[in-house]
Amino acid sequence: MCALVLDTTVLIDALRGRPAATRLRELVTRREVLLTTAVNVEEIIRGLRPSEKSVADALFTAIRVLPVREPDARRAGAWRRQHAARGITLHQADCLIGAVTAGIGARLATGNAKDFPMPELTVEEWAPST
């Protein structure tokens, strides 16, 4: 599958009309498969501004939201354990997002590439807007 999973930083920029919104429209025009994960939905809803609710609803209707499956959870846990053994702390959410992405062979678009050091991932850094 040639698809792009959108991390929370990219989704926030799109919701707030920053450059990511234009970039996503261009990808839709090129018929790129745009996805996100249930973990990203939780992160967005947690930090949502009241004025952004309808835009977020439209965004999550327009892109496919992937669940976290048992193999993803196992991969995420293994990554956290392996990195912890080297003294590196990875966040649970990032590992779950990365595992879902790797599990379908997609690329991950994020403004925080450093949070995804897993060699199995193809990460595209989208610089966050301010």
Secondary structure, DSSP 8 states (H G I E B T S, - for coil): --EEEE-HHHHHHHHTTSHHHHHHHHHHHTT-EEEEEHHHHHHHHHH--GGGHHHHHHHHHHSEEE---HHHHHHHHHHHHHHHHTT----HHHHHHHHHHHHHT-EEEES-GGG---TT-EEEE-----
